[in-house]
Amino acid sequence: MKKRGKTICTIAVMLVLYVLIAVGLVYMLYRGGNYPAGTNTLQYIYRAKMLLKGIGEGNGFPLYDPYWFNGEQLLRYVEPLPIYLIAACQALVGGDANTGYLLFVGLLYFAGAVGWIFIGKKIGRLKTGFLVGTLWFFMPNNMHTLFLLGNLAEACAMIFLPVLIGFTYEWFFTEVKKSRTLAGMIVSQFLIVACSVRYSIFVAITVLLFGILVHFMYKKKPGILPAVAAMVLGILLLGVWLYPSLQGDGSDTYNVTVMKNYFQSALQSLNPVYRLQGNDQHYYFGLAAFLLTVFGVLAGSKKSRVGYVAGIILFLGTTSSAYIVLSNMPGKRYFWMTEYISIALCMILLSFVYWKSLKKIFYLACVAVLVIDAYPSIKVNQGQAYYDATGQLDVFEKTTLLDQARQITKQRMYFLDGDIYGASAAYVATVADDGQGIVAQSGGNGWQYAATSENIMDVNEAVGARHYTYLFDRLLLLGNDTVLIYTDATKYLAKDMEDVIAAAKSCGYDLVASKGKYYLFHQDTPETFGVVSRYDAISIGTSGKLLTYSYADMIQGKSNNLNDYSFADLKGYKLVYLSGFTYDDQTSAENLVMKLAKAGVKVVVDASSIPTDTYTGIQEFLGVDCQSVKFENGYPILYYNDQEVLCELFPKDETEWKTVCMNGLTNVKGYLYENGVQMAFAGTAKNENITFIGISLAYHYYRTLDEDGSKKIIDDLIGSYVTKEPDHKIVPLTVDVQNKEVTITSQYDNVNTTLADTDNMLASDDYDINGHQVYVNKGTTTIILYYPYFTQGMLLSAGALVSAILLLIGVRKHGKKQLERV
């Protein structure tokens, strides 16, 4: 009894010490002024701020936020637990976001450390558990995640990670399996997935890896299947949120595209210098942790060695060589390996706690090396006290002209910064503490999850390709009366500013202020407005948008399938461009094109994207069939209207092109010679209003900006149909946003409300969707908001709960039988 009382007193002292360290950490950050720090930190603070605002209005789960991305679902694609914790911290300090962040950091330290105490107590290593708990927050990669990346979701998950790995150790190394151990794994995984889905999935993979290592290293059956089942069920328990979050998520392509950025050479991972440069592009595994791992693999005790081996494997998984393998695996969108370094560190540190036979001198040496390695990271993130948190944001707001942009914005603004400023620009643009109130914007942080993500991506693509009329035209469609441009956003903007200003003028925007690299544009509009537009051309198909960047008077069609359009839908356009299009009925599609051509509508077909016949394997449309051709480095000499045309060489990252020429043209306008054979790449078929373009000429212009070559040919083929800006009429609207409905009143028909079409809007014949935006007609339209996929999510959660209970009952019965045999 005395021993138990002494242990309780020791733990109490340790908890008090943790509180004191947390207070010291918060004070260090406060004095240094380096808060809120991190690329994405202010995204979480913004969402927590909006959540707290909603709670104050009696709404504990806001369905809709009108201020970012033309309207978004605040908690749909962002894991909820960190947001609610930050909102709670803000509430405890009277709603102040900056002070709330400091409290949240203190909570992260304390809660993350506490788990290590109880792990240490359970295995008779209380002091070592306390020591490792003290260090856990200060491990270089953990600080990098919180203070440089600003990934508060994963930082929050690190609270529960040691607890889960501790239960995993206990499960695999205990002969008589206990249901409470498995229950602990399920609950811990549930809390982790509520912080970060990606993190929880890789934790499950790590548990599987750990079980396999135990099986092969110790020739025993560790109970891998129940452990993996616990991991899966822990994730599925959050099905009521998880299932909806995985539907309509526009981040798949984004995740796969950026995957390569989350692998690096082993030398980069072990180089302690990068973090001293404040570089958030390099992840520091920790030289001390790596040396400890190697030492543990070579000399560790039986129970500890397996964790060190797992740590080595996870480390190797972060290297550039591992990318070659993992990029071809199923589920590759989740393999952002350098983000999982903390999982490896947790395995390593837990193995250190389990290493009971380690001699004192080596024990102290290991601790000393870990402390020495962590110290520079602490100094880097301490801050220099040049400004306090509010002062930093004030300076940023004034330096970037965001203060003036907020003052003049009536409906919505857009800050084109190339994501250089991360969440800082989005946060300040919306909720800067300057007395201007909340200002809506088409941007934000985490745009890949927005309903308008494709619109934003198109704007960014167009700017990168130097198509500035498209930039301002589409930003007007997104309802922006104010546009702020940072010239370092792309490599061309600074030298193209005359063209940018002219393009802005042509779309109704005036340059109202400039300061260094910042240019502020604005046009006078009603307080709330919509846009009625007329375009002379329409592009149909997945690759058709590449030409819309060049010709702003061309709008992207609703569907890629030509059979979804009627003659009445298309007869009002002067030109129809088909690229990347599909059809269900070729004859019907061809008849529609012929009917349009006879009615005087110009139809241009990108031959390289004509659908391939399933049975013949031939690309053929309207009697024109395609012939494959391959070019290296560039086109040969092109002959167009009997004139030689020399085009720019292909980009260095794409020197080999496989494309098509054509047979069956009625009138050949362009041709080339390949191996002495004349091949047509442009001309008309069936009707002079039906033009075919081959050799991926539009794509060539998109990649090379070849004004004197490919663009010149395209201009001539298209003619004068799309040479001007679209015809827009800005009209006043009344928009009333409530938690469960949006009411729009318009005096005009076919008005683009500039609001995003979020999929929690109940579909209705009262409004239409085009370009991921809501269109309404004259009168009052009420759009009902709801929580999508709620029933499916609840069934998933309920099924997981029942399965978890059955699993625990089964494990408990099996454990009793094991005890009886013993």
N, C-alpha and C positions, 0 to 999 in steps of 0.2 A: 504493500500500500504506500509505504514511504517512497519507494522507487517511482511509483506511478505519479505521486504528488510532485516529486522532484522533476520528472519529465514534463509535467504540465507547466510547472514554473519556468522551466528552460524554454519551452515552446512560447510561452507568454512573453518572455524577455526577447526571444528572437523576433516575434511579431512586432514588438515595440521598436526594435532596431530597424526592421523593415520600414515601418512607418516613418521613422526619423530619416532614413536614407531617401525615402520617397519625397519627404518634405524638402530635404537638401537638394534633390534632383530638380524639383519644381522651382526652388529658389534660384538654383544655378541658371535655369532656362530664363526665368524672369529677369534676373540681373543681366544676363547676356543679351536678352532681347531677340534671341534666335527662335522665335515662335510666332505664329504656327509655322513650322518648318516642313518642307517636303513638297515635291512636285504636285502631288494629288491631295495633299492634306485639306486644302480649302474646299475641295469637292465634298468631303465628308462633313466638314463644318457647315457648309451651305445646306446640305440635305438635313442635317440635324436641326439647323435653325428653322428651316421650313416645317419640319416635323413638329418642333416645339410650338411654332405658330399655329399649326393645325390642331394640336392638342389643346391649346388655349382657346380654340374656337369649338371645342367639343368633338374633335375629329382625331381619333388615335391612330388611324391608318389612312393618310391622305391618298386619294385615288388619282389626283391630278395636280400638277404644278404648272401654272401658265407662264412661268418666267424664264425657263430654259427651253431651248430647242422648239420654240413655237408651241409649247405644251408637251409635257412628258408625264410618265407615271413615276412618281418620286421614288418609290421603294420596289418597283417591279423587277429591276435588273441589278440592284445593288443589295447585297446581303444585309438583312435588317438589324442584327444584334449590335454591330458597332455604331450604327446610326442612333439607335435607341439609347445606348450607353452614353454617347456624346451628348445627346439631347438631355439626358438626365443630369449630366455634369453641368451643362449650361443652365438648367433649371435651378440647380443647387446654388449657383452663384448669381442668381437674379437675371439670367438670360444673356449674360455677357459671353460672347463666343470665344474671345481670346482667353479669358480666365477659365472658362469651361474646358478649353483645350488643355491648359496646364493641369487642371484637376484630373482630366482623362489620362494624361501621361503618368501622373502619380499613381492612379488606379492601375494602369498597365504594369508598372513596376511592382507594386505591392501584390496584386493578384497573381502575377506570373511567378513571383518568388515563393509565395505560400505553398504552392503545390510541391515544390522541392523539399520543404520541411517534412511533409507527411510521407513522401517517398522515402526520405532518409530514415524517418522513425520506423516505418514498416519493416525495413531490412536491417535495423540496428546501426544505422550510420547517420544519426540525427545531425551531428555537427558538420559532416561533409555535405549533407543535404542543404543545410543552412548556407554553407559557403558557396555551393554551386548556385543556389537560389539568389544569392547576392550578386553573382556574376552574370546570371542568365540574361537580364535586361541589357547589360553592358557588353555582351558579345558583339564584336564589330558588325557582323551581318544583321543582327537584330536592330542595332541602332541605325544602320544604313536603310533598312526597310522602313523604319518609323520616321527618321529625320531627313533623309535625302529623297527617298522615293515617295514618302508620304502615303504609304500603303497601310492605312489604319486598319483595314479589314484583316490583313495577314498579321499585323502587329497584335491585334486583338486575339486572333487564333492562337498566338504563341502563349497566351495565358493557359489554355487547356491542353496544349501539345504535350508538355512534360507529364501531365496526369495520365493522358491516354497511353503514352509510351511506357509509363510506369506500370499501368494495368497490363499492358501487352507483355512486358517482361515477366510479371507475376503469372500470367496465364500460361505462357509457353514453358516456364521452368517449374511449375507446380504439378506434381504427379496427379493429385486429386483435384480435379477441376471444380472451381466454385462458381456458382451462378452470379454471385455478387461481383466477382471480378469481371465477368462478361458484361454485366449490367453497367459497371463503371466504364467499360470501353464504349458501349452503345451511347451512354449519356454524354461522354466526352466528345465522341464523334459528332453527335447531334449539335453540340455547342460550337464545334469547329466549323461544321457546314453552315451554321447560322452566321458565321463570320466570313467564310470564304469557301465557295463550292470547289474551286480549283484546288485549293489547299487540302480540303478533306479527301478529294479523290486520290491525291498523291499520298496522303497519309495511309489510306487503305492499301495502296500499292506497296508502301513501305512495310506495313504489317505483314502482307503476304510474303515479301522478300525476307523479312525477319524470321517468319515461320519456316520457310524453305531452308534458310541457313541453319537454324536450330536442328531441323530434321537431318540434314546431311553432315553437319559438324559433330553432332552428338548421337547419331543413329537412334533417334527416338521419335515417337509420334507426338508432336507438341499440341495437336488440336488445331490444325490450320483452318479447316473448313468452318468450325464455329466462330473463329476469330474473324475470318473474312466476312462471314454472314453478319456478324455484329457490326462491322464497318459499313456494310451496305445498308443494313437496317437503320443505323444511326443517321445515314444520309437521307434515306427515304422517309424517316419520321417527319422531316420538314417538307414533305410533299406538298402541303397546302400552299407553301410559298415557292418551292423548288419547281414544281411542274409548270406553273404559269411563267416562271422566269426563263424557262428553257424554250418557251413558245414565242415566236416572233422576235427572237433575239437576233439582231443584225450583225453580231460580232464574229460569226464563224469564220468568214473570209478574213477579217481583220486578225483574228487570233492565229490562224495558220500563216498569214503573211509575215507577222512579226516574230514568229517562233524562233527564227534563227538568231535574233538579238539576245536570246536568253541562254546562249551557250558561249563559252569563251575558253581560251587556252588555259592549261593548268598553271602556267607561270603568272598569268593575270590574276587568277584566283588566289594565288599565294603571295602576290607582291603587296607588301604593306604600304607602299608609297602612294598608290592611286587614291586611297581614301583621304590622304592628307591634302589632296588637290581638290577635294569636294566634288569628285567625279561620280555622278550617279549612274554612269553607263557601265561601270565595272563593279562587279560584286566581289567582296573580299571574303573568302572562305575562312581565313585565319591561319597564319603560319603556325601559331602555337597549337591550335586545335589539330592541324594536320600532323605535326610532330607527335602530339599526344596519341593520335590515332595509330600512327606507325609503331610507336612504342607499345601501345596496347595490343596490337595484332601480334607483335613478336613476344611480348612478355606477360600479357594479361592473364587474369585468372579465368577459369572455365566459363563462368557466367558472364564475365565482362567482355571476353574476346569477341563474341558474336556481334555485339553492338559496334565494336571497332571495325570489324569486317564490313558490316552494313554501311558504316560511315564512309569507308574507302570506296565501296561500290557506288554510293550516292554521289560522292565527290567526282568519280570518273564519269558519272552520268552528266555532269555539268560541262564537260570538255567539248571542244569543237568537233572532235572525232565522234563523240556520241551522237551528235546532231544527224550525221549521215544515217545512222541506224534508226533513231527515234522518229525522224521526220517521215519515215515510211511505215510507221506503225499505226494501227487503229487508235482513234482517240488522241491523235497528235496535238489537237488544239489545247490539251491540258499539260503538255510537256514543256512548260516554261521552267527549265531545270534550275537555273540559277536562283529563281525565286524560292526554291525548296531547300536551299542551303541550311536554313535553320532546323529543318527536320533532321538532317545529317548531324548537325551540332548537338541536337537534343539526344540523339542516339549515343553520341560520343560522351557527352557529359553524364548521361545516365550510366553508361558503362564505367565511367570513373567512380561514380557513387557505389557501384556494385563491386569494385575492385578492392575487396577487403584485405587482401594479402600484400598490397603494395607497401613497401618499406617507407618509413617516415621521411627519409631524406629525399627519396624520389617523389613522394607525395607532395612535399613542400616545394620541390623544384617545379613540378607540374603546375601547381597553383600559381607560383611566382611568374612562370612563363605566360600563363593565361592572363594574369593581371597586367603584366607589362604590355602584352599585345593589345589589350582592350583600352589602355590608357589614352593612346593617341586619338582613338575614335571619340572618347569622351571630350577631349580638348577641342576637336574639330567641330563638334556639335554644340559646344558651350555658347558660342556667340561672342561678339565684341562690344556689345552695349552701345553701338552708334545711335540706334533708335530703339524705342520700345515697339511692341507689336503693332499698335495703332499707327505709330509714326512711320514704320516701314511701309504699311499699306498706303498711307497718305502721300508719301514721297513717290511711290510707284504710280498712284493715281494721277498725280500732277505731271510727272515726267512723261507719261505715255499719252497725255491728253484725254485720259478716261474721265477726268473731272468735267471737262467741257462737253465731252460726248454725252455724259449722263444728263447734263443740264439741258441740252437741246433736244434730246430724244423724246418723241411723243409716244410712239407705239412700241418700237423695238429697235435694237441696234445690233451691229455685228462687228466684232473686232477680229480682223485678219492678222494673226500673229504667228501662223505656222506652228501652233502648239508650243512655241518656244517658252512661253510663260506658264505652261501647265494650267493648274486650277486657279492661279493667282488672278489672271486676267478675267476669267469667267466670274470669279467671286466678287472682285472689285467692281466689275461692270454692272453687276446686279444689285449688290447689297453694301456698297461702300458706306462707311459711317460719315456721310458728308451732308446730311439733312435733305438729300434729294429723294429719299424713299427707295422703293424697289423699282428697278428698271429692267424690263424684259429684254431678252436677246434671242437671236437665232442660234447662237453658239452655246457654249457651256463646256463642262469637262466630262469626259466619258461619252463623247458624241456617238461612238459606235453602237450604243444601245438605243439611240433615239429613233423615233418613227421617221424622222427626216434625215437619218444618217446618210442615205443615198444622195439627197440634195446637197448636204454639206460636203460630201466626198466629191461630188461633181464640181462644186464651186472651187474646191481646193485643186482638183485636177486641172480645171480650166485656167486658174491663175498660174499654176506651174507651167502650163503650155502657152502662157502669155495671151490668153483670149479674154481681154478685160471687159469688153462689152457684155459678154456672157456673165461675167462676175456681177456686174451691177444690175443687169436685167434680172437674173435669178434671185439676187438678194432683195430686189423690190418685190418679187413674187412671194418671198418669205416674210414680207411685211416690214422690212427695215427702212425706216426713214433716215437712219444715221449709219454710216459706215466708217470705221476707223482702220487705217492700214499702217502696218509696221513694215518698212521696206526690207528688213532682213528676213521676212517670212519666206521669200524665195530669192534665188540668186539673180533674177532679172528685174525685180520690182524697182530697185533704186535707179537703174538707168532707163527704165521704161516709164518714169513718172509722167512725162508729157503725154504719152499714149493713155496712161491710166486716167489722167485728168480729163482728156478729151472723151474717153469712153464713158466716164461718169457724167459728163455734161450731156452726152447724147441720150442718157437714160434718166435725165432730170435731176442729177445730183450736182451740187455746187461745192467747190473746195472752200470751206469756211475757216479752217485753221491748219497750220503746219508748225511743227517743232522738231528740228533735227530729222530723225528717221520716221516721224509720225505725221500722217496726213488724215485730216478729218473732213468727211463729206456729209452733206445733209441736203434733204429736199423737204419743202414745206408740204405738210399733209394734214388731214384731220387728226384728231387725237387718237381715234381708232378707225382703221380703214381696211378696205378690201380692194381687190384689183379685178377689173374686167378686161380680158385680153383677147387679142386676135393675132394669130400667127399665120403666115402665108404658107408654111411648110410643116410637115409632120414626119417624124422619124419612127419607124416601126422595127423593133428587133433589139436584141441585147447589145450589139455593137454599134447601133445607129447613133448613140449619143456622142460618139467621137466626132461626128460631123456637126452636131449641135453646138459644140464648143466653138467651132469656127464661125457658124452661122447662127447668131442668137435668135433670128427670126424663125428658127425651126424648133418645134416643141417635141418632146418625147411622148410617144403614144402610150395609152394605158396598158395595152396588151402587146405581147410579142407575136401573138398568133393572128395571122392575116384573116382567118375565118371569123374572128371575133368582131370584124368591122363590116359595116354595110356600105353600100354606095353613098347613102345619105350622110353617113359619118365622115366620108372623105372628100366628097365632091366640092366642098367649100374651100379646100386648100389648092394652092397653085402647084405645089410639088409634094409628092409622097416618096420618101426615101426608105428603101427596104434593106436592112443590114442586120444579120443575125435573127431573121424572122423565121417563124415556123408556120405550119398549116396542118389541119387534119384532113382536108380535102383539097388536093392539088388542083383539080379541074375548077372547083369553085373559086379558088384563089386566083387562078389565071383569068377566069372570066371577069372577076372584079377588076383586075388590073387593066384588061382590055377595055372594059366599060369606062373606066376612069380616063384612059388615054383618048378614047373617042370623044369624051366630053371635054377634052382640052386640058386635062390635068397631067402634068409632067410626072412620070414615074421613073425613078432611078433605082436600079437594082445592083447591090454589091454582090458580084458573082461569087466571090470567095466564100460567102456565107449562105449560098443557096442550099437548102436542105438536101441531104443525100437520100436517095431512094433506098428503102430498106431491102428490097429484093434485088435490084440491079447494081446497087453500090455506086450509082452515077448521080452527080449533081446536075440536074436539068430543070429548066423552067422556061415556059413559053417557047419550046423548041431550041433553046440555047443550052448546050451542054458544056461542062467545064473540063479543062484539060490541066492536069497537075503540072506545075513547073517549079523549079527550085533555083534560087539565086543565092550567091554568096557575096557578102560585102556590099553589094549594091545592084541596082538595075543595070542592064546593058543600055545602049542608046535607045531611047524611045522615039517613035515617030508618031506625031499627032498632027492631023490635018496637013500631012506631008512635010512637016517641019521637025527638025531634030530637037529633042528635049533632053538635056542632061540633068539628072536628079541628084540630090545629095546622097552620099553613101549611107548605109544603114548604121544605126547606133552601135557602138562598140560592144554593148552587152547583148546584142541580138543581130549577129552578123549573117546568120543563115536563115533564109525565109523560104517556107513552103507555101505556095499560093496557087492561083489558077489563071490561065488564059481561057479563051472561049472559041467554040465552034458554033456556027448557025446564025451569026449576026446578019441582018439584012443590009446594013450599011456600016462598014468598018471605018471608024474615025481614028483609032489608035492601034499601032502594032509594034512589034519588036522582032528581032531575029535571035533565035536560040539554036545553036549548033547548025546555023545556016538555014533554019526553017522559020518562015514567017508565021508569027502567032499574034492573034488579035487580043488586045486588052481593053478596048473601048469601042462602043458603037451602039446602034439601035437594032431593034428586032420587032417584027410584026407591025409596028406603028412608030412614026418618028417621035412620038411622045414617050416611048419606052426605051430607056437608055440603060445599058449594062456597063459596069465598070469592074475591071479585073485587077489582078496583081496587087491586091490590098492597098490600093493607092491612097484611100482615105486614112488608113492606119499609118502609112508612110509619112503623110503630112503631119499627123498627130505626133509622131515620134521625132520628126526632124525639123518641123516648122519650115519646110522647103517652099518658100513663097514663089520662087522662080521656076520650080519644077512641078512637083505633084499638085500643089495648090492651084497653079495656073491652069492645069488641065481640068481639075475638078470645077473650077470657076466657069470654064467654058462649057462643060457638059451640063452643069446645072442651069447656066444661063443667068437671067436677071431676076430669078424667082425669089431669092432670099438674100438680097444685098443690103437690106435696111434693118433697123431695129423694129421689134414688134410694136404693135399698137396697143398701148395700155391706157386704161382710164381708172384713176384712183377715186374710189367712192367711199363715203362715210358708212360706218357700221356701228351698231350697238352690240357689245359682247358682254354678257354677264356670266361669270364663272363661279359656280358653287361646287361643293364637294361631290355632289351626285348628279349634276347636270350643267350643261353649258347652253345658254340661250342667246341666239343671234338674231338681230333684226336688220333687214336690208330693204332698201328701196329699189333694188335692181335685181335682174335675173343673172344667173350663171356667174356669181361673184366668188372669186377665190378669197376665202376669209383669212388666208395666210396662217390659219391654225393647222397644226399637225394632225394627221389622222391616226391617233393612238388606238390600239385595238381593244381598249376598254370602253370605246364608244359604241353603244348599241346600234347595230345597223338599222337603217330606216330609209324609206323611199323619200323622206323629206330632205335629204341632202345627198350629194354625190362626192366621189373621191377621185382625184386626179393628181398625179405627181406627189403622192403621200400627203396631200392637203385637202381640206374640207371645202366644198363648193356648195353654196346655197342659192335659192331663188328669192324673189321678192316676197316679203312677209316676215313672220317670226318663226324661227326654227329652234326647237328644243332637242338637244342631244343628251340622252341619258348615259351617265357613266356608271360602270359596274366593275366588279372584280372578276376578270375573265378566268376561265378554267377552274373556278372554285370547287365545283363538284368533283372533277377529276382529281384535283389536288387533295381534297379531303379524303377521298377514297384511298388514295395512295398512302396518306398519313395513317389512316385507320388500318389499312392492310399491313403496313409496316409495324404498327403498334401490336396488333394481334400476333403477327409472326414473331416479334421480339419476345412477347410473353411466352409463346409456345416454345421458343428456343431456350429461354431461361428455365422453364419448367423441365424440359428435356435434359438440360445440363445438370440441373439439381438432382433429378432422379438418377442420372448416370453417376454423379458424384457419390451419392449414397451407396450405390452398388459397389463402387470402388472401395469405399470405407469398409463395407461389410466383408469384402474379399481380404482386406488388410487385417 
